[in-house]
Amino acid sequence: MNKQFILMKLKLVLLLGALFFLSACNKWLDVELADKVTQEKLFSTPQGYQEALAGVYSQMADSSLYGKKLTMEVMDLMGDYYGTNNVAARYAKLRAYDYKDAGSQVIIAKIWNQLYSAIGGANNIIAWADKDVSVLSPDMKNQILGEAYALRAYLHCDLIRMFCPDVVASPKASGIPYNLVFGVSLPPIYTVEENVQLVIDDLKAAEKYLANDPITKVKPYEMVNKNEADKYVARFNLYGVKALLARVSLMRGDKNNAIKYAKEVVESQRFRLLDFASVDKSEKEIDMLFSDEHIFSLRNKKLSDFTTEIHYSHTDDKGTTTFAFLPFANLAQLYEANNDDIRYIKWFSTTDGSFIKYKVDNKDKFFPKMPMIKLSEMYLILAECYLGKDDQQAQSYINQLRDHRIRNNAHWSYLTMEYIMRESQREFLGEGQLWYAMKRWIQGMPNIIFVFPMPLKEIETGNRN
Amino acid sequence: MKLTGVLTVVPLLHLSASVYSQQVTLKGQRVKIKDALRTVTKQTGYGFLYNSKMLDVESSISVDLNNAPLSKAMEEILAAKGFNYRIEENTIVLLPRHERIIETKETLVQKGIRGKVTDDKGKPLTGVSIVFNKDLSFTTDAKGEFNLPVSVDGKEATFSFVGYKKHVQVLTVKSGTYEIKLQSSHEQLSDVVVTGYFSRTKQSVTGSQVVVSGEDLRKVGSLNLMQALNAFDPSVRMAPNLEFGSDPNRVPEITIRGENGFDLRSNADDSRSNPNGPLYLLDGIEVSATRIYDLDMNRIESFVILRDASATSLYGSRGANGVILITTIPPKEGAVRVSFNATSNVSVPDLRDYNLMNAREKLEYERLARLYTSRTNSREEQILLDLKYSDRLAEVERGVDTYWLSKPLTTSVNQRYNAFVEGGDRSFRYGVNLNYDKDKGVMKESGRDRYGINVSFNYYPRKDFLIRNDVSVNNVKGFNSPYGTFDTYAKQNPIDRIYDRQTGDVIRFYEFNSTLNPMLDAFLPNKDFNRYTEIQDNFNMDWRINPNFRVTGRASLSKKLSKAEKYISPFSSKFDRETETDKKGSYEIYDQDDLNFDGTVTASYNKIFMDKITTNIGVGANAVTTSAVGEGYTATGFLSDNMNFIQYAQQFKENTSPRGYFDKSKMIGFFLNANVGYENRYFVDLSFRTDGSSRFGRESRFAPFWSAGVAWNADREKWWNSDATLKVRASVGSTGSVNFSADQALTKYGYDPLYEYNGYYGARLLGYGNPALKWQNTLQNNIGADLTMFKNLLVLNIDAYIKQTQNLLLPIDIAPSTGFLSYTENLGSMENRGMDMRLRFNVLRGKNPVNWNFTLGAATNKNKIKHLSNALEAMNEEAGKKDNVTGPKPLRTYQAGRSQSALMVVESLGIDPMTGNEIYRKLNGDLTFDYDPKDKIIVGDMNPTWMGTFQSNLLYKGFNLYFILAYEYGGKIYNSTLAQKVEGSNPLFNADRRVLYERWKNPGDIALYKRIDDTEPPYQTTRLVQRNDFLRLQTLTLTYDLPTNVLKNLKLERARIMLTSNDLFRFSTVKMERGTIYPYAQTFSLALNLTF
């Protein structure tokens, strides 16, 4: 009997031991992989948060998004920079706004997937920064959250601009899913109006978080070392948020707020319009992208590869030479053959007319970047908003901008919407903003041109109708 | 286990005892008992009879006898050993003390229960225990006879003797003299079955398992263990392998009792490991399938195939696909013994499935396929084509008929050697095993070299404590043939010469079909091999604290270094178009380093209560860690083959960067097993295991697995009065499987070195890790019976099962607006039902000089998908794409309610005699010429409905003739040869003869195959689906054991010669090319086993 009792006790001890062991094992079972890092580990240091943010930026810089597709390739094709002739056959369907074509659908679906994937990255940063107080100092937390919220807003904003009808024309139309939560639960679809409001909400939150953004204490354009300046502008900063607020306000027809935010940016003195001296330099030193005007830009060392792929004739492995897929059309007409227009004579080679905006060898001084929002857009917004309200002001803003684009600029004393549109067209070349602007300007155009259809996979797997 | 020699009779001297003195003189400090007894024999003339298994004559004693009487001498010698003695005529019988010695001269004896115990060959057994209960036991005398008091009348006696099966019988006075035969337990391996962690008696096992001795395994004569498994368990299936044939570097894939999970690998070359493969344990340590493939079969003592939950649930998360336990031979005690095995085999390429056209036929096919008819009706072109035709015809007339198939092939002669040296005494034994195996394969210069050493020792510091250590070092190097793949040769035109007619140089390029001569690269010093060296140490401790309580510990550490290298010469035709010298030639290197640890601690307790209830309880814990780090790169730019070392490369291959691989996992499990029996009739067996793995989400890191089994030994019932035995078993339980990557449960980030961002590398999400991911779980139900009848004439083992796999991990497609395209979820479920049985007839047995038995094994399995995810439905769409419906192999399509191996194609009505085109039937019954993948119907299953073996074993004197016929019945196959080499054949290349003779040529032809000038690959239809039934002679073996008298003269303990042939013939309902990338081979081998 006694023996059995001992046995029972032994078993109990073993069982309890096992239970204790189980909890200890749980820790033992966490393994670290050398080639990857779990989210738990990544978000255990401030550097991890920075890396996660850098991950979203780098994802955006990829050729599938703002590196190529959403700027110089698909968006500029839709913005009609490449004319109708000479565009390679692979772009013909998209050029004809045939979004039903299988090839176009693949391209559109990929854009959709990638943008939401980047949003997922931002959402995870928000989720971790929100729950974790010990890793980040309050300042850092604000900075991280501010950038993540702003990124989420920016990415959704572009999805709205692509996949929703114009918000002013059809505010109640069904819009896109707005993804606020990291995970695999299906984000709900909102109306276009609600979508835009959500963008504004996110931006307002970001504005608060970024109130003490380091950019408020420096003037990036004064920095000689441009890599140093990029630490303030090659990421979402406070003024990027304000500039985006101006862009979104104009988009939904809220001109007062558009003026308010655009002015805040212009008057912040953090950026300055182009100084001609900076482009009158040799190739090695030329500020081809007007970096002092960048409010938010994405560093991207592959830009010249991307532009080569589509703008240059090239030879493949088998020795077959193909012509440039996307040659610019009617440039002289666009720039009125004005050899004083810096954009006309600097962005294009004076010898062979090729597009060199993203293909100059100046990376020792200027790291290649894709501008996401520039100061010039603020001037254009101000002009557009004041037009018909205070034409004097409108003229003043557009003339100020043109003073920094055209040598010996003769001021316009007369301004119509048409003029602003032309100026925007000259300004946004290679940056993918024109199609969106046209969508705003050309009210009443059929949606089939300005609204991408929601990808089939989203409809099927998300049960969207 | 050697049974002869259990009884050792020290030479009897048939001399009168009086010649000798009855006094003994013997002195010494460390006298071996053996020597002491010998001395006694010398001095007194008495011989000795004892059981050498019980009395350790090698152990030493110290004695001091000076003319002592025999009785005193015997007492002194045997004192420490717990033995009694009895003098019978000239012999002194030594018996363990606790067994009462029956005084033959006792008066009662005349009326007692008498009998004789012999072995199955009729030889008397001395010292057999006859136990009635704990306090009443007897033993048999020198003649194997017993004479028991009448007091035991009507009681049940258990006869037991080491090396023999227990025999239980009720003894009565009336029955007269008993003739009791004890069956050697050798045939059944042993009464004790190792279920992996614990030992159990065979009677108490409730699970479904197959136990095979190494001796039986080696009789199959196969080249590796995997090939032999189906001979012992019909439910083991080796995946059909049409492409890789007898490639020595291809590890075969096996499944036990069907496929429990989805096999989502896209093609045969997919390097991911088989998700339905069993767990292999070598001496209790988990090892890879490759390790088993490379294991020297001479080292195997025995293996066990565990099939149902009751047998496998102790392996918890790894047990769902079945478990194969392999035990290696432990060293035996005794003087140094050397066993030597030499095998020489000849592999002959097997091209019987090929039926290619010769030069003349090929030319005729070209003509009929309108290669020499101008399509534009242009006269100039026609003249050129006519000239081309006559050139080729001239070649044919000159007798050019190149037999390309033989070019890359060779008949290889391979050698295998194994030597085992063992020895030692009771407390220390050692064994050293050396093996060398050069398997060359039938493609020239391909092969697999294996050599290794294993050193083991068993050490008993105390009688109840064992330390065992086992170190192995294995080196394996596999070469791929520089001749490339075999299908290239099968495609070459027989009209084409290899060497130029004038210059005699190798022709580089054939303009006829603009291809390169495949022989070109074969002459270059290209290298393609992978090798690994594995070092493993297993350490075991076994402490029997008391007869009831035992603790064991086991730890194993293994390190594997692998390296794969591939060098392609700069002069290879591959670089013919490359102009820059720094891109010519390439060298690819990949290294991997694996480190695994496996540790187990168990404690077991067994006791018999009230003489009726047997209990066996075991608990344990098991931890496994694995890690693998790999790196590799490709370099280019070699100027000469003399500088084909990596350092002479000029650069890394353009647009490539170094590759890396990293994987690390940890697993820990706790388990418990209880087996309770009542009177050896009823048994209940319960197991529980909980496993935790780093591969799983935090929310469900530990998962429980369990099983419950019952067994009923019906033949132990009182009312059972025949010599038949019957055992009925049933079990239910759950087990898991984890054959997938670590990525699915963890949300992870990867760094993209392309994009540095303000001083930070961007960390990008690598997908959504589902923290709720659970283990795949297979619920298994099994019932089975083991029956022997008519004095063992007939032995039947039968099992039926239902396995339900739940929570199958499947990718699930989700809305991209979540940020992800898919993630992994426990979604699928699947069912396998089946039966497996083995029926054995021991037709001629016993004393006959001829001994003959045969065995029929049969297994059936039916698979059914119960639930699947939308991502798999997307795979179905993929399977409907044009490239896939015209390919040689229909892709799997998945649908709930069907088998995952269902063969789906469109129904065909054959070839229209008017047009030579194929007619399809739509789902609605309409006939059409237009193919639509949506019209697919099920035409059968790619897996057979029945499969198994038929074996026969015939023994006559020292000869043993053994064969295994393996069969499969009821499966369907899409004939890829018809799809590629008869139809869909390109007239520019060689094809199957049927192209010429059986395709449609003229309107009105009733043909099986479509228009001869139609070169498009055919759509997959029922027309090319055939039954895949076959019967093959897997093994034919003849062995001869040298008789004992010859052995004595040669001073050998054992000598055996064995002749084996594998795959001598194969009858199949399908005429199809097998072994397309690497051909099949037939092997003939001659083996010699010597022990001395």
Interface residues (C-beta under 8 A of the other chain):
Chain A: L7 K11 L14 A18 F21 L22 C25 N26 W28 L29 D30 V31 E32 L33 A34 D35 K36 V37 T38 Q39 L42 Q47 G48 Q50 E51 A52 L53 A54 G55 V56 Y57 S58 Q59 A61 D62 A109 W112 N113 Y116 S117 A118 I119 G120 G121 N123 N124 I176 P177 N179 F182 G183 V184 S185 L186 P187 D230 K231 A234 R235 R299 N300 K301 K302 K318 P455 K457 E458 T461 G462 R464
Chain B: R577 Y605 V619 A621 V629 G660 Y661 F662 D663 K664 S665 K666 M667 I668 F670 T690 G692 S693 S694 R698 R701 F702 A742 D743 L746 T747 K748 Y749 G750 Y751 D752 L754 Y755 E756 Y757 N758 Y760 Y761 G762 A763 R764 L765 L766 Y768 G769 N770 D813 I814 A815 P816 S817 T818 G819 F820 L821 Y823 N870
